[in-house]
């Protein structure tokens, strides 16, 4: 692979301007959700945290074949004329790497420490202390603090928001909000859609807009070489809850290209966060 795609969440700089663009009822609901989300992010941003978890990374890099496959079949559904064609999907070989880390995170006030011990690489047992991430395709950084860059206090003045849907998850209403940077916001940061629990403003999931992902220009350059359209999807799920804060449980990033109506996947990276052990999760913010 020519280069890695970095997914690193960062807070947006403050800009002026209210969110809006919806009917009054939806606007009021949106304002209430954003207020709860801001409070939640403040707790996340200032909490004393001390935990460990297992970080399991699986990455697949597929051989690319964007020319037309050998098998072409008529597609009679196109205008009823039979002149359209669709290509039979072809399974492509892939290379797979797996890494298992013991990840430790500690934050006390301004002091923040992250450590990794590489426990396993491609099935081989390891005991590499002070290990660096060795992924070759996608590198995810600071996923825990993703909500702060989208709906935190400083971020909210730099984005326009709108409600685009809602779901019920385990009996709880989760509202899907789209965040788009306001015109003139120059600082690079990730944005997209965020699933916010209506009861407490916490984040259940984030789908990152491909154009906002760091080094997306690498994907665009490859797309031009292939004569295709880029399709980068990145989803972070926050399925672990402790003391009212939600922690990452899964991150999935797929790098694909669309040509001739067919999607060709070049890389798929899945990160599972499991076996959390919490030593300190304290939020002492005064409202």
C-alpha positions as CSV (number, residue, x, y, z in Angstrom):
1,X,0.0,0.0,0.0
2,X,1.3,3.4,-0.9
3,X,0.5,5.0,2.4
4,X,-1.6,4.8,5.5
5,X,-4.8,6.7,6.1
6,X,-4.8,8.4,9.4
7,X,-8.1,8.8,11.4
8,X,-7.2,11.2,14.2
9,X,-10.0,13.1,16.0
10,X,-9.3,16.7,16.8
11,X,-11.4,19.6,18.2
12,X,-12.5,22.3,15.9
13,X,-11.5,25.9,16.7
14,X,-14.3,28.3,17.9
15,X,-16.3,30.3,15.4
16,X,-19.5,32.3,15.8
17,X,-23.0,31.4,14.6
18,X,-26.0,29.3,15.8
19,X,-27.1,26.0,14.5
20,X,-30.3,26.0,12.5
21,X,-32.0,25.3,9.2
22,X,-34.9,23.1,10.6
23,X,-38.5,23.7,11.6
24,X,-39.1,25.2,15.1
25,X,-40.0,21.9,16.8
26,X,-37.0,20.1,15.3
27,X,-34.8,23.1,16.0
28,X,-35.8,23.1,19.7
29,X,-35.2,19.3,20.0
30,X,-31.8,19.8,18.3
31,X,-30.9,22.6,20.7
32,X,-31.7,20.4,23.7
33,X,-29.7,17.5,22.3
34,X,-26.7,19.7,21.6
35,X,-26.9,21.2,25.1
36,X,-26.9,17.6,26.6
37,X,-24.1,16.6,24.3
38,X,-22.0,19.6,25.3
39,X,-22.4,18.7,29.0
40,X,-21.5,15.1,28.3
41,X,-18.4,16.2,26.3
42,X,-17.3,18.4,29.2
43,X,-17.5,15.5,31.6
44,X,-15.5,13.4,29.1
45,X,-12.9,16.1,28.5
46,X,-12.2,16.7,32.2
47,X,-12.7,13.2,33.7
48,X,-9.9,11.5,35.6
49,X,-9.4,8.2,33.7
50,X,-7.4,5.1,34.4
51,X,-8.1,1.9,32.5
52,X,-6.7,-0.9,30.4
53,X,-8.3,-2.9,27.6
54,X,-7.3,-5.4,24.9
55,X,-7.0,-3.7,21.4
56,X,-7.3,-6.3,18.6
57,X,-6.6,-5.1,15.1
58,X,-7.4,-7.1,12.0
59,X,-6.5,-5.5,8.6
60,X,-6.9,-6.9,5.2
61,X,-5.3,-5.5,2.0
62,X,-6.9,-6.8,-1.2
63,X,-5.4,-7.2,-4.6
64,X,-6.9,-4.6,-6.8
65,X,-8.5,-5.4,-10.2
66,X,-10.5,-2.5,-11.6
67,X,-10.6,-3.7,-15.2
68,X,-13.7,-5.5,-16.3
69,X,-13.9,-9.1,-15.1
70,X,-14.0,-11.9,-17.7
71,X,-17.6,-12.8,-17.0
72,X,-20.2,-10.2,-18.2
73,X,-23.9,-11.0,-18.1
74,X,-26.8,-9.1,-19.6
75,X,-28.8,-6.9,-17.3
76,X,-32.4,-6.9,-18.7
77,X,-33.6,-4.7,-15.9
78,X,-32.1,-1.6,-17.6
79,X,-35.0,0.0,-19.4
80,X,-36.3,-3.4,-20.3
81,X,-34.0,-3.4,-23.4
82,X,-31.3,-5.8,-22.3
83,X,-28.6,-3.3,-23.4
84,X,-27.2,-2.8,-19.9
85,X,-24.6,-5.2,-18.5
86,X,-23.4,-6.0,-15.0
87,X,-20.2,-7.7,-14.0
88,X,-20.1,-10.9,-12.0
89,X,-18.4,-10.2,-8.6
90,X,-14.9,-11.7,-8.4
91,X,-13.4,-12.7,-5.1
92,X,-9.9,-11.2,-4.9
93,X,-7.0,-12.5,-2.7
94,X,-6.0,-10.5,0.3
95,X,-3.2,-10.2,2.7
96,X,-4.1,-10.2,6.4
97,X,-2.3,-8.9,9.5
98,X,-3.5,-9.1,13.0
99,X,-2.2,-7.4,16.1
100,X,-3.2,-7.7,19.8
101,X,-2.2,-5.0,22.2
102,X,-2.6,-4.5,25.9
103,X,-3.6,-0.8,25.9
104,X,-3.3,1.4,29.0
105,X,-4.6,5.0,29.3
106,X,-4.2,7.3,32.3
107,X,-5.2,10.9,32.7
108,X,-5.0,13.0,35.8
109,X,-5.7,16.7,35.1
110,X,-3.3,17.8,32.4
111,X,-1.2,14.6,32.7
112,X,-2.0,12.0,30.1
113,X,-0.2,8.7,29.5
114,X,-0.8,6.0,26.8
115,X,1.1,2.8,26.7
116,X,0.8,-0.3,24.6
117,X,2.3,-3.8,25.0
118,X,2.2,-5.9,21.8
119,X,0.9,-9.3,22.9
120,X,0.5,-11.0,19.6
121,X,1.3,-10.4,15.9
122,X,-0.1,-12.6,13.2
123,X,-0.8,-15.4,15.7
124,X,2.7,-15.3,17.2
125,X,3.0,-14.5,20.9
126,X,4.9,-11.4,21.8
127,X,5.8,-9.3,24.8
128,X,6.9,-6.1,23.3
129,X,6.7,-3.2,25.8
130,X,6.4,0.4,24.8
131,X,5.1,-0.8,21.4
132,X,4.1,1.5,18.6
133,X,1.1,0.8,16.4
134,X,2.3,-1.2,13.5
135,X,-0.8,-1.1,11.2
136,X,0.0,-0.6,7.5
137,X,-3.4,0.7,6.3
138,X,-5.5,2.6,8.8
139,X,-4.3,4.3,12.0
140,X,-6.9,5.3,14.4
141,X,-5.9,7.8,17.2
142,X,-7.9,9.2,20.1
143,X,-11.2,7.5,19.2
144,X,-12.3,7.9,22.8
145,X,-12.5,11.7,22.4
146,X,-14.2,11.7,19.0
147,X,-17.4,13.3,20.3
148,X,-15.6,16.3,21.7
149,X,-14.5,17.3,18.2
150,X,-18.0,17.1,16.9
151,X,-20.3,18.3,19.6
152,X,-18.1,19.6,22.4
153,X,-18.4,23.2,23.6
154,X,-15.8,24.7,21.3
155,X,-16.8,22.5,18.4
156,X,-20.5,23.5,18.4
157,X,-19.8,27.1,17.4
158,X,-17.9,25.8,14.3
159,X,-20.5,23.5,12.9
160,X,-24.0,23.5,11.4
161,X,-26.2,20.7,12.7
162,X,-29.4,19.0,11.6
163,X,-31.4,15.9,12.7
164,X,-31.3,13.3,10.0
165,X,-33.0,10.3,11.7
166,X,-33.5,8.4,15.0
167,X,-33.3,4.8,16.2
168,X,-34.3,2.9,19.3
169,X,-31.4,1.0,20.9
170,X,-32.0,-1.2,23.9
171,X,-35.2,0.9,24.7
172,X,-33.3,4.2,24.4
173,X,-34.0,6.8,21.8
174,X,-30.9,7.6,19.8
175,X,-31.0,10.7,17.5
176,X,-28.8,10.9,14.4
177,X,-27.3,14.4,13.9
178,X,-25.2,15.5,10.9
179,X,-22.4,17.9,11.7
180,X,-20.9,20.0,8.9
181,X,-18.2,22.6,9.4
182,X,-19.3,26.2,8.9
183,X,-17.9,28.0,5.9
184,X,-14.5,29.5,6.6
185,X,-13.4,26.8,9.1
186,X,-9.9,26.0,7.9
187,X,-8.5,23.7,10.6
188,X,-8.5,20.1,9.4
189,X,-10.6,17.9,11.7
190,X,-13.0,15.0,11.4
191,X,-16.8,15.5,11.0
192,X,-19.8,13.4,10.0
193,X,-22.9,11.9,11.6
194,X,-23.2,11.3,15.3
195,X,-25.7,9.1,17.1
196,X,-26.6,10.8,20.4
197,X,-28.7,9.3,23.2
198,X,-31.5,11.6,23.9
199,X,-31.7,10.9,27.6
200,X,-28.1,11.8,28.6
201,X,-26.4,13.3,25.5
202,X,-23.8,10.5,25.3
203,X,-22.4,9.3,22.0
204,X,-23.4,5.8,20.8
205,X,-21.8,5.9,17.3
206,X,-20.0,8.2,14.8
207,X,-19.8,7.8,11.1
208,X,-17.0,10.0,9.8
209,X,-17.3,11.9,6.5
210,X,-14.7,10.5,4.2
211,X,-13.5,14.0,3.1
212,X,-12.7,14.9,6.6
213,X,-10.4,11.9,7.4
214,X,-6.7,12.8,7.6
215,X,-4.7,12.0,4.5
216,X,-7.9,11.5,2.4
217,X,-5.9,13.1,-0.4
218,X,-4.0,9.8,-0.6
219,X,-7.2,7.9,-1.3
220,X,-8.2,10.6,-3.9
221,X,-4.9,10.2,-5.6
222,X,-5.3,6.5,-5.9
223,X,-8.8,7.0,-7.2
224,X,-7.5,9.1,-10.0
225,X,-4.9,6.5,-10.9
226,X,-7.6,3.9,-11.0
227,X,-10.1,6.1,-12.9
228,X,-12.5,5.5,-10.1
229,X,-14.5,7.3,-7.3
230,X,-13.2,6.9,-3.8
231,X,-15.5,5.4,-1.1
232,X,-13.9,5.6,2.4
233,X,-16.3,4.6,5.2
234,X,-15.2,4.9,8.9
235,X,-17.5,4.0,11.8
236,X,-16.7,4.2,15.5
237,X,-19.0,2.5,18.0
238,X,-19.1,3.4,21.7
239,X,-20.6,0.2,23.3
240,X,-18.9,0.3,26.7
241,X,-20.3,2.4,29.4
242,X,-18.8,3.3,32.8
243,X,-20.0,5.9,35.2
244,X,-22.0,7.6,32.5
245,X,-19.1,7.8,30.0
246,X,-19.0,5.7,26.9
247,X,-15.9,4.1,25.6
248,X,-15.0,2.7,22.1
249,X,-16.0,-0.9,21.5
250,X,-15.4,-1.2,17.7
251,X,-13.9,0.8,14.9
252,X,-14.3,-0.2,11.2
253,X,-12.7,1.5,8.3
254,X,-13.1,0.4,4.7
255,X,-11.1,1.9,1.8
256,X,-12.9,1.1,-1.5
257,X,-13.2,2.5,-5.0
258,X,-16.2,2.5,-7.4
259,X,-15.8,2.0,-11.1
260,X,-18.3,0.9,-13.6
261,X,-21.0,0.6,-10.9
262,X,-18.9,-1.9,-9.0
263,X,-17.3,-1.4,-5.6
264,X,-13.7,-2.7,-5.2
265,X,-12.4,-2.9,-1.6
266,X,-8.7,-2.3,-1.2
267,X,-8.4,-2.3,2.6
268,X,-10.6,-3.3,5.5
269,X,-9.4,-2.6,9.1
270,X,-11.4,-3.6,12.1
271,X,-10.4,-2.7,15.7
272,X,-12.1,-4.3,18.7
273,X,-11.7,-2.9,22.1
274,X,-12.6,-5.5,24.8
275,X,-11.9,-6.7,28.3
276,X,-11.9,-3.2,29.8
277,X,-10.6,-2.9,33.3
278,X,-11.4,0.4,35.0
279,X,-9.3,1.7,37.9
280,X,-10.5,5.3,37.9
281,X,-13.4,7.0,36.1
282,X,-14.2,10.1,38.0
283,X,-16.1,13.2,36.8
284,X,-16.3,16.1,39.1
285,X,-17.5,18.9,36.9
286,X,-19.5,21.6,38.7
287,X,-22.5,22.9,36.7
